[in-house]
Amino acid sequence: MYMSGIRIFRKVDVLVVGGGTAGAIAAIAAGREKTSTLVLEELGFLGGSQTGALVTPQMPNLIAHEPLNGGIDLEIQQRLASTRDADIWKDGNPGWFNPEALKFLLDDMAFEAGVSVLFFSSFEDVIMEGSKILGVLAHLKSGCQAILAERIIDATGDGDVAFKAGVPFESGDARTKQNQPFSVRFHLGGVDLDKFASFLEALGPCDVLRSTETEHVPLIHTAMVWGREWPLEPFFQKAVQDGILRQSDGNYFQVFTMPGRPGEVAFNCPRISENIDGTNPQHLSDAQRTGRQAIRRYTEFCRRYIPGFSRAYLALSAPMVGVRESRRILGEYYLTAEDVLTGKKFEDAIARSNYPIDIHRNPGEEGGQLTKLSPGSFYEIPYRCLVPKKVENLLVAGRCLSASFEAQGSARIQPNCRAMGEAAGLAASLSLQEHISPRELDGKKLRQELIFRGGRL
């Protein structure tokens, strides 16, 4: 079957472009409504930044230890906790998870929901008719082909589909014109965690929680940033003097353990602060090489200066650059920093969050501290932040939502992106059932349907 000389690969009700943190959940939500759903994913697995950029843990979104978002997000946590290896901590922050286990779980959940997944396939362009997207052009291994759909969910993170369709957008800080820095994460194996934990405890108060179920594998978290007088700073100073580290390597360093992976630690670094446009292929390519060079330095630093790492080896490095912020579409509602910090509520809310405004600043920029909400308060993300201007059958989900630079710095965490994905997938299905556009869908009804399915709203 052909369309203007382009072969049509498939026609579905809902096409999800990007099977990442939001996209995988959007597809599962749509599939559970018995809607024919296809995911287009350029990597060989679902999960995006969680599994490809190794962004663990997901950041906390809790009040009194109770998650603010339920639904599929909570289901994922419960299913990871029930695995043989307990791939999520049952004590401490429940967001600390095993990224490899999540790959397999998302496969299972997509299959159970009847979702079709095309791995190793990338989005190229939109096929438009007026203000409606008829489908997309996709680069498949068999060539460039069309995938037609009644509803499109842009879960690319960068708003690629919305951008091609002509949806207006913003990117970066309005004041500095800069995006947030990249990260290229990695894991080290062969670590003596008990020795590492004892070392940190000897330095002073630290984040070490010895699990009640696996006492030999403590939950460990530590970090270092120049000038904050944190316990690891003297070790970084010595490593810089010895030529093992560069001064820039101490701008941001964070390390933590993961459940289900004994003898292994994950690093939220190196941080890349130059050439950080997540839509620029050269910037992304340079970040991978620069990141791997820094990973070599961090590995040698840990082996030489940190007890427990003498036999450490590089277990894996992220195949995907961690991009915190790039394009943010302009939608029917624009979430602001004031909305976040004042705990604004909405009738069409699809997610709740109390995560602070978390802006990773580049060297020389002012700010960078967490800006927290009042204790016990939370704000809501309205459905309208997922509804782009100008295009009728398109929704977005994830970090490219309609929000200011500062508000996105809070909303971008994984529990919120999963909640946005679930809302987008359900909204796409409901709008099809009601024969209306996603823009015409009653957000209050969507909220009630999410609550019926386990959402906490």
C-alpha positions in Angstrom: 0.0 0.0 0.0 1.4 3.4 -1.0 0.6 7.0 -0.3 2.0 9.6 -2.8 4.9 7.2 -3.6 5.6 6.4 0.1 4.9 2.9 1.2 2.5 2.6 4.2 4.0 0.3 6.8 0.9 0.3 9.1 -2.1 2.2 10.2 -3.1 2.3 13.9 -5.3 4.2 16.2 -2.5 5.6 18.4 1.1 6.1 17.4 3.5 6.9 20.2 6.8 8.4 19.0 9.4 7.5 21.5 9.2 4.6 24.0 10.9 6.4 26.9 9.9 7.3 30.4 6.6 8.9 29.3 6.2 7.1 25.9 6.3 3.5 27.2 3.6 4.4 29.7 1.5 6.3 27.2 1.5 3.2 25.0 0.6 0.8 27.8 -2.3 3.1 28.9 -3.7 3.3 25.4 -3.2 -0.4 24.8 -5.2 -1.2 27.9 -8.1 0.6 26.4 -8.2 -1.9 23.6 -6.9 0.8 21.2 -4.5 -0.4 18.5 -1.2 1.2 19.5 2.3 1.3 18.0 5.5 2.6 19.6 8.3 3.9 17.4 11.6 3.7 19.3 15.1 4.3 18.0 16.9 2.2 20.6 16.5 -1.5 21.2 14.5 -1.3 24.5 11.8 0.8 26.2 12.4 3.2 29.1 14.4 6.0 27.5 16.4 8.0 30.1 15.6 5.5 32.8 17.1 2.5 31.0 19.2 4.1 28.2 20.7 7.1 30.0 20.9 5.2 33.3 18.9 7.9 35.2 18.5 6.1 38.5 17.1 6.8 41.0 13.9 8.5 39.9 13.6 11.5 42.2 11.3 11.4 45.2 7.7 12.7 44.8 6.2 11.8 48.2 4.4 13.3 51.1 4.7 11.4 54.4 6.3 8.5 52.5 3.2 8.2 50.3 3.6 8.6 46.5 1.7 11.6 45.0 1.2 9.8 41.7 -0.4 6.3 41.6 -1.6 4.5 38.5 0.9 2.8 36.3 3.9 4.5 38.0 3.0 2.8 41.3 2.3 -0.5 39.5 5.8 -0.4 38.1 7.3 0.1 41.5 5.3 -2.7 43.0 6.1 -5.1 40.2 9.9 -4.4 40.5 9.7 -4.9 44.2 8.1 -8.4 43.7 10.9 -9.7 41.4 13.3 -12.4 42.7 16.1 -9.9 43.1 14.0 -7.1 44.5 14.8 -4.6 41.8 13.6 -1.6 43.8 14.3 -0.8 47.4 11.6 -1.7 49.8 13.0 0.7 52.4 14.3 4.2 51.8 13.4 6.1 48.6 11.2 3.6 46.5 12.5 5.2 43.3 16.0 3.6 43.5 15.7 0.8 40.9 17.6 -1.6 38.7 17.5 -0.1 35.1 18.2 -3.5 33.4 15.2 -5.1 35.2 13.0 -2.2 34.1 13.8 -2.9 30.5 12.3 -6.4 30.9 9.3 -5.2 32.9 8.3 -2.6 30.3 8.5 -5.2 27.6 6.2 -7.4 29.6 3.7 -4.6 30.3 3.6 -3.4 26.7 3.0 -7.0 25.5 0.3 -7.6 28.1 -1.5 -4.4 26.9 -1.4 -5.5 23.2 1.0 -2.8 22.2 3.2 -3.2 19.1 6.7 -1.9 19.4 9.1 -1.1 16.5 12.7 -0.9 17.8 15.6 0.5 15.8 13.1 2.8 14.1 13.2 6.6 14.1 10.9 9.5 13.4 11.7 11.6 10.3 8.8 13.9 9.5 5.0 14.4 9.8 2.4 13.9 7.1 0.0 16.9 7.5 -3.4 17.7 6.2 -4.3 21.2 7.4 -4.0 21.2 11.2 -4.2 17.4 11.4 -1.3 14.9 11.4 -2.3 12.0 9.2 0.8 10.1 10.2 4.6 10.2 10.2 7.5 9.2 8.0 9.7 6.8 9.8 13.1 5.5 9.0 12.9 1.7 9.3 15.5 -0.9 8.5 13.5 -1.6 5.3 13.6 2.1 4.3 11.5 5.2 4.7 7.9 4.3 5.2 4.7 5.9 6.5 2.8 5.1 9.6 -0.7 6.4 9.7 -2.6 7.1 12.9 -5.7 8.8 14.3 -3.8 10.1 17.3 -0.1 10.9 17.7 1.6 11.1 21.1 5.0 13.0 21.0 7.1 11.4 23.7 10.4 12.1 22.1 11.5 14.3 25.0 12.6 17.0 22.6 9.2 17.6 21.0 10.4 16.5 17.6 7.0 15.6 16.2 5.4 18.9 17.5 8.3 20.9 16.1 7.9 19.3 12.6 4.2 19.9 12.8 4.7 23.7 13.4 3.8 23.8 17.1 5.5 26.9 18.7 8.1 26.1 21.4 10.7 27.5 23.8 14.1 26.2 24.7 16.5 27.1 27.5 16.6 29.7 30.1 15.0 33.0 28.9 17.7 34.9 30.8 20.9 33.0 29.8 19.6 31.3 26.6 21.3 28.1 27.9 19.8 24.6 28.4 20.5 22.6 31.5 23.7 20.5 31.3 23.9 17.0 29.9 25.0 13.9 31.8 26.6 10.7 30.5 26.2 8.2 33.3 28.0 5.0 34.1 28.2 2.1 36.5 31.3 0.5 38.2 31.2 -3.1 39.2 33.5 -5.1 41.5 33.0 -2.7 44.4 33.2 -3.8 48.0 30.1 -2.0 49.3 30.7 -2.7 52.9 34.2 -1.2 52.8 32.8 1.8 50.8 30.0 2.3 53.3 32.4 2.1 56.3 34.7 4.7 54.7 31.8 7.2 54.2 30.5 6.6 57.8 34.0 7.3 59.1 34.0 10.7 57.3 30.9 11.8 59.2 27.1 11.8 58.7 26.2 10.3 55.3 23.5 8.5 53.4 24.1 4.9 54.2 21.1 2.7 54.9 21.8 -1.0 55.5 18.9 -2.9 54.0 16.9 -5.0 56.5 16.5 -7.7 53.9 20.1 -7.8 52.4 22.3 -6.5 55.1 25.5 -7.1 53.1 24.3 -4.6 50.4 23.8 -1.2 51.9 21.9 1.6 50.2 24.6 4.3 49.7 24.4 7.8 48.4 27.1 10.4 48.4 28.1 13.5 46.3 30.7 16.3 45.9 30.5 19.8 44.5 33.3 22.2 44.8 33.0 24.8 47.6 30.3 23.1 49.7 32.8 21.5 52.2 31.4 18.1 51.6 33.5 15.2 53.0 34.9 14.0 49.7 36.3 17.4 48.6 39.8 16.8 50.0 40.1 13.6 48.0 39.1 15.5 44.8 41.6 18.2 45.6 44.4 15.6 46.0 43.3 13.9 42.7 43.4 17.2 40.8 46.9 17.9 42.2 48.1 14.4 41.2 46.7 14.9 37.7 44.1 12.1 37.9 41.1 14.5 37.7 40.5 17.8 36.0 39.1 20.7 38.0 35.9 20.5 36.1 35.4 16.9 37.3 34.5 18.2 40.7 31.8 20.6 39.5 29.2 17.8 40.0 29.8 14.2 41.3 27.2 11.8 42.6 27.3 8.1 43.3 24.8 5.6 44.7 24.0 1.9 44.9 21.0 0.1 43.2 18.8 -2.7 44.3 19.3 -6.0 42.5 22.9 -5.2 41.6 25.2 -6.2 44.4 28.8 -5.0 44.1 27.8 -2.3 41.7 27.4 1.5 42.0 25.9 4.1 39.6 27.2 7.6 38.9 25.2 10.7 38.0 28.1 12.2 36.2 30.1 13.4 34.3 28.1 16.5 33.7 28.6 18.2 30.3 28.2 22.0 30.5 29.3 23.1 27.0 27.4 22.6 23.7 24.3 21.3 25.4 21.5 21.6 22.8 19.7 18.3 23.0 18.4 18.8 19.4 21.9 19.3 18.0 23.4 16.0 16.7 26.9 17.3 17.0 26.4 18.4 20.6 25.0 14.9 21.5 27.9 13.2 19.7 30.5 15.3 21.3 28.9 14.7 24.7 29.3 11.0 24.4 33.0 11.2 23.6 33.7 13.9 26.3 31.7 11.9 28.7 33.6 8.7 28.1 36.9 10.5 28.6 35.7 11.8 32.0 34.4 8.3 32.9 38.0 7.0 32.5 39.2 9.7 35.0 36.5 9.0 37.5 37.2 5.3 37.4 40.9 5.8 38.1 40.0 8.3 40.8 37.8 5.8 42.6 40.3 3.0 42.3 43.1 5.1 43.8 41.4 7.2 46.5 38.1 5.6 47.6 38.2 2.4 49.7 36.2 -0.4 48.3 37.0 0.4 44.7 40.5 -1.1 44.3 39.2 -3.9 42.0 36.4 -1.8 40.4 35.8 -2.1 36.7 33.6 -0.3 34.2 30.4 -2.3 34.1 28.6 -0.1 31.6 28.3 3.4 30.2 25.1 5.0 29.1 24.3 4.5 25.4 22.1 7.6 25.6 23.0 11.1 26.6 21.0 12.3 29.6 19.2 15.5 28.4 17.4 17.4 31.1 15.8 20.1 29.0 15.5 21.1 25.3 12.3 22.1 23.5 9.2 22.8 25.5 6.1 23.1 23.5 3.5 25.9 23.9 0.2 24.3 24.8 -3.2 25.3 26.0 -1.8 26.0 29.5 1.8 27.2 30.3 2.9 26.0 33.7 5.0 28.6 35.6 7.4 28.7 38.5 4.7 30.6 40.5 2.3 27.7 39.8 4.9 25.3 41.2 5.9 27.2 44.3 2.4 28.3 45.3 1.1 24.7 44.9 -1.5 25.6 42.3 -4.4 23.2 41.7 -6.3 22.5 38.5 -9.7 20.9 37.7 -8.1 19.0 34.8 -5.0 17.9 36.8 -3.3 14.7 35.6 -0.3 14.6 37.9 0.7 15.9 41.3 4.2 16.9 42.4 6.2 18.4 45.3 9.6 18.0 43.7 11.5 21.3 44.0 12.6 23.4 41.0 15.9 21.7 40.3 18.1 23.7 37.8 21.6 22.4 37.1 23.5 25.5 36.3 26.6 25.7 34.1 29.9 27.0 35.5 29.8 30.8 36.0 26.0 30.9 36.1 24.2 32.1 39.3 21.7 29.8 41.0 21.6 26.1 40.9 20.2 25.4 44.3 16.9 23.5 44.8 13.9 25.8 45.3 11.5 23.8 47.4 7.8 24.0 48.0 6.4 24.6 51.4 6.5 21.4 53.5 3.5 19.2 52.8 2.3 21.1 49.8 2.2 20.1 46.1 1.2 21.5 42.8 -0.7 19.9 39.9 0.0 19.6 36.2 -3.1 20.2 34.1 -4.0 18.1 31.0 -3.8 21.3 28.9 0.0 21.3 29.3 -0.1 18.2 27.1 -2.3 19.7 24.4 -0.2 21.7 21.8 -1.4 24.8 20.0 -2.2 24.6 16.3 -2.4 20.8 15.8 -5.6 18.9 16.5 -4.7 15.2 17.0 -1.4 15.5 18.7 -0.5 15.2 22.4 2.9 15.5 24.1 4.1 13.7 27.2 7.2 14.0 29.3 9.8 16.8 29.7 8.7 18.6 26.5 5.4 19.7 28.2 4.2 23.3 28.0 6.0 24.9 30.9 8.6 27.6 31.7 12.2 26.7 32.0 11.9 26.8 35.8 8.7 24.9 36.1 10.0 22.2 33.8 12.9 21.9 36.2 10.5 20.5 38.7 8.0 18.7 36.4 10.6 16.7 34.4 11.2 13.9 37.0 10.3 10.3 36.2 7.1 9.9 38.3 5.6 13.0 36.7 6.7 11.9 33.2 5.1 8.5 33.7 1.9 10.2 34.9 1.9 12.5 31.9 2.4 9.5 29.7 -0.5 7.6 31.2 -2.8 10.7 30.9 -1.8 11.2 27.2 -2.4 7.5 26.3 -5.8 7.5 28.1 -6.8 10.9 26.5 -5.9 9.6 23.1 -8.2 6.6 23.5 -11.0 8.5 25.1 -11.0 11.2 22.4 -11.3 8.4 19.8 -14.2 6.8 21.6 -16.0 10.1 21.8 -15.1 11.1 18.2 -13.6 14.4 19.3 -10.2 15.9 19.2 -7.9 15.7 22.2 -8.3 19.4 22.6 -12.0 19.0 22.9 -11.7 16.3 25.5 -13.0 17.3 28.9 -10.0 17.4 31.2 -12.2 16.9 34.3 -13.5 13.7 32.9 -10.0 12.5 32.1 -9.0 13.2 35.7 -11.9 11.1 37.0 -10.9 8.3 34.6 -7.3 8.4 35.8 -8.6 8.2 39.4 -10.7 5.2 38.5 -7.6 3.5 37.2 -5.6 4.2 40.4 -4.4 7.7 39.9 -4.0 9.8 43.0 -5.6 13.1 42.1 
